[in-house]
Amino acid sequence: MSGASVSFADYAHNSTSSDHSRPPHLFSFANSEDCTDSDRPLSSFVSTERLSKCDVIGREFSSIEHAEEFYFAYAKSIGFSGRRDIKRANSKGNITIRRWVCSKEGKRCKKFLNKSDRKRIAKPLTRVSCKAAFRIGFNHAKGVWVAREWIDTHTHALVPPIQVQFLRSCRNVSDADYATASVLYHFGMKPSRIHELMAERSGGYEHVGFIRNDLGNRLYSGRRQQIIETDSETMLSMLRRKQDMDTGFYYQYTLDSENRLSDIFWCDSGMRANFHYFGDVVTFDSTYKTNAYNKPLVLFVGVNHHMRSTLFGFALLSSETEDKYIWLLRTFISAMDGKLPVSVVTDGDKAIRNAIRTVLPDASHRLCCWHLERNATTNISNPSFTSAFRCYVGLYDRG
């Protein structure tokens, strides 16, 4: 809906108005032989009047969005919350049927009602098999959406007008309210306080059109979207701030042909100091791709004098190629003031092996025992062999 303050009467009036400045018809009237009221303008209905099948079946809508606005506006005027239900598409992927229902449609599965080993208190029942529904279908001949189903029978009490603003489908943070809230939030005001100010400006909480959680979610979504659009600049800005606070902080990055962030390496002064004392043996692995960009996260790890793992640096790479690993190893050595590791442990990747041979020709390259055991288990499906192999690797380590 365009705003939480839009009522069904306003919607009906705007939909049948002769004002040519409005968008093309939200819906027009279709002749019906069965319903005597099918030609009655919706502007003639009062805001709390119930609509029958004869009032709706056969009506035409220019889009799914306009049909949804109509149903949600009607739900608000009557006192219930609507939600989207099924939709059907043809073989080409075009939607041909759309349906909305009351938010209390359906019921909770019996296995959740009769759960004996419940550890938490069950949530209140919110669905009571309400039958109210509204369905439209696409008329290919006219190129419009036509109302095909209208059920206005509810199995629950309707919400009084004073509580309508708390219904899910009736709550909406408009673009104007979001713009105002964004400015206040940028200057440090909390969403709860912003909501209070909007309530004072609107003349009460019942006139705001949304609750505090709606405003907080909208602000969070906008902030997250802004971070996604400027994620590279945000990360580089964060690394610069780290460098201002820690003079030993080090980072390097590369850009691709489209001037986008490609690869990046960083470490702090503590990691560089740890490498100075415990950097004779280094292991790094790039098998972690659990970030949103599916990029390899490379960890440089060693062992300190307490036999605990210690980090030497991090890197995010755009791909796992030999050139990328050569750049990463050279950057890592530069960050460690030219100190070279004596031994390097990896998973045996060919690109990593070639990069080590190029950048660290004098280093002893060894394979990770865990990867060796996994490869043996994968290629030789024999539990006794795997057990014997594990014993031999243990004897080799102790020897």
Backbone torsions as a table, in degrees:
resi	resn	phi	psi	omega
1	MET	NA	158.5	-177.9
2	SER	-73.9	-20.6	178.5
3	GLY	-176.6	158.4	-175.0
4	ALA	-72.4	-17.9	-176.9
5	SER	-86.2	-0.7	-179.7
6	VAL	-75.4	126.0	178.4
7	SER	-100.9	167.0	179.2
8	PHE	-64.7	-36.6	179.6
9	ALA	-63.8	-42.8	177.2
10	ASP	-62.4	-41.7	-179.0
11	TYR	-63.8	-45.9	-179.7
12	ALA	-62.6	-40.5	179.4
13	HIS	-64.6	-45.5	-179.7
14	ASN	-66.2	-30.7	-176.3
15	SER	-74.9	-23.0	-177.1
16	THR	-116.0	8.8	-178.9
17	SER	-70.2	154.6	177.8
18	SER	-90.2	6.0	179.5
19	ASP	-66.9	115.7	-176.4
20	HIS	-80.3	-3.1	179.2
21	SER	-80.5	-15.8	179.9
22	ARG	-76.2	165.1	177.4
23	PRO	-61.4	167.8	176.1
24	PRO	-52.8	157.1	-169.9
25	HIS	-45.4	129.7	173.0
26	LEU	-69.5	-40.6	168.3
27	PHE	-158.2	151.2	174.7
28	SER	-118.6	-175.1	-174.0
29	PHE	-107.1	139.0	177.7
30	ALA	-114.3	144.1	-179.7
31	ASN	-68.4	140.5	179.0
32	SER	-136.8	129.5	180.0
33	GLU	-80.0	-23.4	-175.0
34	ASP	-89.4	-28.4	-173.9
35	CYS	-110.9	121.5	-177.9
36	THR	-76.9	-18.8	-177.3
37	ASP	-99.4	12.8	-174.2
38	SER	-66.8	-21.7	179.9
39	ASP	-98.2	6.6	-179.8
40	ARG	-76.9	124.0	179.9
41	PRO	-62.4	141.3	-179.7
42	LEU	-68.4	-19.9	178.1
43	SER	-66.7	-15.4	179.9
44	SER	-82.8	-10.6	177.1
45	PHE	-85.2	139.6	174.9
46	VAL	-76.7	164.3	-170.1
47	SER	-64.6	-24.0	-178.3
48	THR	-106.3	9.0	-178.1
49	GLU	-79.9	137.8	179.7
50	ARG	-80.2	142.7	177.7
51	LEU	-98.7	139.6	178.2
52	SER	-99.7	176.7	177.5
53	LYS	-59.5	-38.6	-179.5
54	CYS	-64.6	-26.1	-179.3
55	ASP	-79.3	-21.9	-170.9
56	VAL	-117.2	-43.9	-176.3
57	ILE	-56.7	128.8	-179.8
58	GLY	95.4	-10.8	177.8
59	ARG	-66.4	150.7	-176.9
60	GLU	-113.3	139.5	179.7
61	PHE	-124.3	145.2	-177.8
62	SER	-80.1	-19.1	-179.6
63	SER	-159.8	167.0	176.4
64	ILE	-64.6	-38.3	-179.1
65	GLU	-61.4	-41.0	-179.7
66	HIS	-67.7	-37.1	176.4
67	ALA	-64.8	-39.4	178.8
68	GLU	-66.8	-39.7	176.9
69	GLU	-60.4	-42.3	179.2
70	PHE	-61.0	-47.9	-175.1
71	TYR	-69.3	-40.5	179.7
72	PHE	-69.5	-35.3	176.2
73	ALA	-66.1	-39.7	176.9
74	TYR	-65.8	-41.8	179.1
75	ALA	-59.4	-40.6	179.6
76	LYS	-66.4	-39.9	-177.6
77	SER	-69.4	-29.9	-178.1
78	ILE	-88.5	-39.6	178.1
79	GLY	117.9	40.2	172.7
80	PHE	-144.5	167.2	-178.0
81	SER	-108.6	131.6	178.5
82	GLY	-99.5	160.6	175.1
83	ARG	-149.4	161.4	-179.1
84	ARG	-75.3	143.8	178.3
85	ASP	-119.7	-128.3	-173.6
86	ILE	-78.9	158.8	168.7
87	LYS	-143.3	146.1	-178.5
88	ARG	-122.7	143.7	180.0
89	ALA	-127.5	155.5	177.5
90	ASN	-86.1	-173.2	-177.1
91	SER	-64.7	-21.5	179.5
92	LYS	-88.8	-1.9	179.9
93	GLY	88.9	3.9	179.2
94	ASN	-84.7	132.9	-179.0
95	ILE	-69.7	131.2	179.5
96	THR	-117.2	-21.4	179.7
97	ILE	-136.9	135.5	175.6
98	ARG	-135.7	138.9	-175.8
99	ARG	-135.3	142.9	174.8
100	TRP	-124.2	151.3	-179.5
101	VAL	-137.1	171.7	172.4
102	CYS	-69.8	147.0	-178.5
103	SER	-63.5	-17.4	179.1
104	LYS	-96.2	14.7	175.9
105	GLU	-70.1	148.2	179.9
106	GLY	85.1	-177.6	178.6
107	LYS	-153.7	161.7	-178.1
108	ARG	-76.1	142.0	-178.7
109	CYS	-62.4	143.3	-176.3
110	LYS	-62.2	-33.1	-177.3
111	LYS	-65.1	-23.7	176.3
112	PHE	-85.8	-24.2	178.3
113	LEU	-75.9	-36.0	-175.7
114	ASN	-103.0	30.3	-178.1
115	LYS	-76.2	120.1	-176.0
116	SER	-87.3	-29.5	-177.5
117	ASP	-97.4	37.8	-177.9
118	ARG	-69.1	131.7	-180.0
119	LYS	-99.7	-20.7	178.7
120	ARG	-122.1	158.7	177.2
121	ILE	-68.2	133.1	-177.9
122	ALA	-64.9	143.4	176.8
123	LYS	-68.9	151.1	179.0
124	PRO	-60.8	147.3	177.2
125	LEU	-71.0	125.0	-179.0
126	THR	-112.9	-9.9	-179.1
127	ARG	-119.8	127.7	-173.5
128	VAL	-128.0	35.3	176.9
129	SER	58.6	41.2	177.1
130	CYS	-68.3	140.9	-175.2
131	LYS	-99.2	-4.1	-176.9
132	ALA	-60.4	133.7	-176.4
133	ALA	-158.7	158.4	177.5
134	PHE	-144.6	125.6	-176.8
135	ARG	-132.0	140.5	176.4
136	ILE	-124.9	154.1	176.6
137	GLY	-132.1	152.0	-176.8
138	PHE	-86.4	128.6	176.9
139	ASN	-96.3	105.7	-175.7
140	HIS	-67.5	-31.3	-178.3
141	ALA	-66.9	-40.8	-179.1
142	LYS	-95.1	-19.1	-177.7
143	GLY	73.7	27.9	-179.7
144	VAL	-131.3	168.7	176.8
145	TRP	-98.6	133.1	-175.7
146	VAL	-118.6	135.3	177.8
147	ALA	-68.0	125.3	-177.8
148	ARG	-113.5	-21.7	-176.9
149	GLU	-142.4	138.0	176.9
150	TRP	-148.1	112.4	176.2
151	ILE	-123.5	121.2	-176.7
152	ASP	-119.7	33.6	178.5
153	THR	-103.3	118.6	-178.0
154	HIS	-107.5	144.9	179.0
155	THR	-100.2	18.1	-177.3
156	HIS	-144.8	166.0	178.7
157	ALA	-73.8	141.1	177.6
158	LEU	-80.8	155.6	-175.8
159	VAL	-80.5	135.9	177.0
160	PRO	-67.4	156.8	-175.8
161	PRO	-55.3	-31.5	-176.8
162	ILE	-70.4	-17.2	-178.2
163	GLN	-109.1	1.7	-176.1
164	VAL	-61.0	-33.5	-175.9
165	GLN	-65.1	-12.8	179.5
166	PHE	-92.9	-5.8	178.5
167	LEU	-70.8	143.5	-173.3
168	ARG	-59.2	-49.7	-175.6
169	SER	-73.8	-11.1	-179.9
170	CYS	-95.5	-4.1	-178.0
171	ARG	-100.2	133.4	-179.2
172	ASN	-158.9	129.8	175.3
173	VAL	-90.7	107.6	-177.6
174	SER	-68.1	164.3	179.8
175	ASP	-63.1	-36.4	179.5
176	ALA	-66.4	-43.7	178.1
177	ASP	-65.5	-38.1	179.5
178	TYR	-65.8	-40.4	179.2
179	ALA	-62.7	-43.3	178.5
180	THR	-64.8	-44.7	-179.4
181	ALA	-65.2	-35.8	-179.6
182	SER	-62.7	-40.3	179.2
183	VAL	-64.9	-46.3	179.8
184	LEU	-65.0	-39.3	179.4
185	TYR	-66.4	-35.2	178.9
186	HIS	-63.7	-31.0	-179.8
187	PHE	-91.9	13.8	170.8
188	GLY	97.9	5.0	179.8
189	MET	-81.0	136.9	-178.7
190	LYS	-76.4	151.5	179.9
191	PRO	-56.6	-34.8	-180.0
192	SER	-63.8	-41.1	179.4
193	ARG	-70.5	-37.3	177.4
194	ILE	-62.0	-40.9	179.3
195	HIS	-65.2	-38.1	177.2
196	GLU	-63.1	-43.0	179.2
197	LEU	-62.8	-40.1	179.4
198	MET	-67.8	-33.9	176.8
199	ALA	-66.6	-40.8	177.7
200	GLU	-64.9	-38.9	-179.4
201	ARG	-70.6	-31.9	-176.6
202	SER	-87.5	-11.2	-179.5
203	GLY	92.6	20.2	178.9
204	GLY	137.8	156.8	-179.0
205	TYR	-64.2	-28.3	-178.2
206	GLU	-70.6	-12.4	-178.9
207	HIS	-105.2	-0.9	-177.8
208	VAL	-71.8	-43.4	179.7
209	GLY	99.9	-2.3	178.5
210	PHE	-161.8	163.7	179.4
211	ILE	-100.9	175.7	-175.4
212	ARG	-62.8	-39.6	-179.8
213	ASN	-63.5	-35.8	178.1
214	ASP	-62.4	-42.3	179.7
215	LEU	-66.5	-43.3	178.7
216	GLY	-62.5	-41.0	178.9
217	ASN	-65.6	-39.5	179.7
218	ARG	-66.8	-40.8	178.0
219	LEU	-65.3	-40.5	179.1
220	TYR	-65.6	-42.5	179.5
221	SER	-63.3	-42.1	178.5
222	GLY	-65.1	-39.6	178.8
223	ARG	-67.2	-38.8	178.7
224	ARG	-66.1	-40.5	178.5
225	GLN	-64.9	-38.0	178.1
226	GLN	-65.1	-38.2	178.4
227	ILE	-66.2	-40.6	179.9
228	ILE	-63.0	-40.0	-178.1
229	GLU	-73.1	-24.5	-178.3
230	THR	-125.8	36.5	-173.8
231	ASP	-65.6	-39.5	-179.0
232	SER	-64.8	-47.1	179.1
233	GLU	-62.8	-36.8	179.4
234	THR	-64.7	-42.6	-179.3
235	MET	-66.4	-45.2	179.4
236	LEU	-64.0	-37.8	177.4
237	SER	-63.8	-39.3	178.2
238	MET	-64.7	-41.2	179.4
239	LEU	-66.1	-36.0	177.0
240	ARG	-64.8	-40.2	177.6
241	ARG	-64.7	-38.9	175.8
242	LYS	-60.3	-40.7	-179.6
243	GLN	-68.2	-33.6	176.9
244	ASP	-66.0	-35.6	-179.2
245	MET	-83.7	-26.5	-177.7
246	ASP	-129.8	105.8	-176.9
247	THR	-64.3	-20.2	178.8
248	GLY	-90.9	2.1	178.9
249	PHE	-70.7	137.7	-175.1
250	TYR	-132.4	137.3	173.9
251	TYR	-152.3	150.7	176.0
252	GLN	-143.1	149.4	179.4
253	TYR	-147.8	163.5	177.2
254	THR	-126.4	157.3	177.8
255	LEU	-116.9	149.1	178.3
256	ASP	-88.4	-172.4	-176.7
257	SER	-65.4	-21.2	178.8
258	GLU	-98.8	17.2	177.4
259	ASN	62.3	32.7	175.7
260	ARG	-105.2	153.8	-179.8
261	LEU	-62.6	126.2	-176.1
262	SER	-108.5	-63.3	-178.2
263	ASP	-130.0	149.7	-179.2
264	ILE	-149.5	140.9	176.6
265	PHE	-129.7	143.4	177.2
266	TRP	-152.7	152.8	174.9
267	CYS	-159.2	155.8	-180.0
268	ASP	-104.6	-179.7	-175.6
269	SER	-64.8	-35.0	178.2
270	GLY	-63.9	-40.1	178.3
271	MET	-66.2	-39.4	179.1
272	ARG	-66.9	-37.2	177.7
273	ALA	-68.5	-39.6	177.5
274	ASN	-62.0	-38.7	179.9
275	PHE	-67.0	-34.0	179.3
276	HIS	-60.8	-35.9	-177.5
277	TYR	-94.8	-34.0	-171.5
278	PHE	-124.1	24.7	-173.2
279	GLY	-94.7	16.5	178.8
280	ASP	-67.7	-35.6	178.7
281	VAL	-119.4	125.0	-178.1
282	VAL	-128.2	136.3	172.3
283	THR	-123.2	138.6	175.1
284	PHE	-142.1	143.5	-173.5
285	ASP	-139.0	142.1	-178.1
286	SER	-122.8	35.0	-178.4
287	THR	-88.6	-2.7	-177.9
288	TYR	-90.8	120.7	178.0
289	LYS	-135.7	46.9	-175.6
290	THR	-93.8	6.1	179.4
291	ASN	-85.5	168.9	-175.0
292	ALA	-66.1	-21.4	-177.2
293	TYR	-96.5	-0.2	-179.8
294	ASN	57.0	36.5	179.4
295	LYS	-96.7	145.5	176.4
296	PRO	-65.6	126.1	174.4
297	LEU	-99.1	114.7	-177.3
298	VAL	-97.8	129.8	177.6
299	LEU	-115.5	126.3	171.9
300	PHE	-93.7	117.7	-172.5
301	VAL	-129.6	144.4	174.7
302	GLY	-135.4	-170.6	179.8
303	VAL	-126.3	130.2	-178.6
304	ASN	-91.0	-172.8	-176.4
305	HIS	-73.3	-7.8	173.9
306	HIS	-98.2	11.3	-177.3
307	MET	58.4	36.1	177.1
308	ARG	-111.9	148.7	177.6
309	SER	-68.6	139.5	177.5
310	THR	-134.0	139.2	-175.6
311	LEU	-89.2	140.9	177.0
312	PHE	-111.1	-18.8	-179.1
313	GLY	171.4	167.4	179.1
314	PHE	-129.7	156.8	175.3
315	ALA	-154.5	144.8	170.5
316	LEU	-117.3	124.1	-177.1
317	LEU	-112.5	149.8	177.9
318	SER	-78.6	-24.9	178.9
319	SER	-159.1	165.4	-179.1
320	GLU	-103.9	66.5	179.2
321	THR	-109.6	166.0	-178.8
322	GLU	-62.4	-41.1	-179.8
323	ASP	-62.0	-39.4	-179.7
324	LYS	-66.2	-40.9	179.4
325	TYR	-70.2	-34.1	175.7
326	ILE	-63.0	-45.6	177.4
327	TRP	-60.8	-42.0	-177.2
328	LEU	-65.4	-44.4	-179.4
329	LEU	-66.2	-41.1	178.0
330	ARG	-65.3	-39.3	177.2
331	THR	-65.9	-39.9	179.0
332	PHE	-62.5	-44.2	179.4
333	ILE	-64.8	-39.0	177.8
334	SER	-63.4	-39.5	179.3
335	ALA	-66.4	-29.6	-178.7
336	MET	-94.7	22.3	175.0
337	ASP	58.5	35.5	174.2
338	GLY	85.1	-3.7	178.9
339	LYS	-69.0	131.2	-177.2
340	LEU	-105.4	141.7	175.7
341	PRO	-74.7	151.9	178.5
342	VAL	-82.2	-38.8	-177.8
343	SER	-136.2	142.8	179.8
344	VAL	-126.0	129.6	179.7
345	VAL	-112.0	126.3	-179.7
346	THR	-136.1	-175.1	-178.9
347	ASP	-93.0	4.1	177.3
348	GLY	89.9	10.9	177.8
349	ASP	-61.2	137.8	-175.2
350	LYS	-64.2	-40.9	-179.8
351	ALA	-63.7	-40.9	178.2
352	ILE	-66.4	-41.6	-179.3
353	ARG	-61.7	-42.9	178.9
354	ASN	-68.3	-36.6	179.0
355	ALA	-66.2	-40.6	178.3
356	ILE	-64.9	-40.5	179.1
357	ARG	-63.5	-30.4	-179.1
358	THR	-81.6	-46.2	-173.0
359	VAL	-90.6	-36.7	-177.4
360	LEU	-122.8	67.3	-175.4
361	PRO	-65.5	-26.1	-177.5
362	ASP	-92.4	-5.5	-178.6
363	ALA	-79.9	147.7	177.3
364	SER	-86.4	119.2	-177.1
365	HIS	-98.2	122.9	180.0
366	ARG	-124.1	155.3	-179.9
367	LEU	-96.7	147.5	-179.4
368	CYS	-70.2	132.7	-178.6
369	CYS	-62.9	-35.8	-179.3
370	TRP	-63.3	-42.7	178.6
371	HIS	-68.1	-36.8	177.2
372	LEU	-62.0	-44.2	179.5
373	GLU	-65.6	-39.5	178.8
374	ARG	-64.5	-41.4	178.6
375	ASN	-64.8	-39.3	178.8
376	ALA	-65.1	-40.7	179.3
377	THR	-67.0	-37.4	-178.4
378	THR	-70.4	-43.0	-173.8
379	ASN	-86.6	-24.5	179.8
380	ILE	-125.5	99.3	-176.1
381	SER	-80.9	67.8	-179.5
382	ASN	-137.3	107.3	-177.5
383	PRO	-57.8	-36.1	-179.6
384	SER	-66.8	-37.9	177.5
385	PHE	-65.3	-42.3	-179.8
386	THR	-62.2	-41.6	179.3
387	SER	-64.3	-42.8	179.1
388	ALA	-66.8	-38.8	179.4
389	PHE	-63.6	-39.8	178.5
390	ARG	-64.3	-36.8	178.6
391	CYS	-67.4	-42.9	179.3
392	TYR	-64.1	-39.3	178.1
393	VAL	-65.2	-39.2	177.4
394	GLY	-64.0	-41.4	177.6
395	LEU	-64.6	-36.5	178.9
396	TYR	-65.9	-41.1	-179.6
397	ASP	-65.0	-42.2	-178.4
398	ARG	-72.9	-28.3	178.7
399	GLY	-72.3	NA	NA
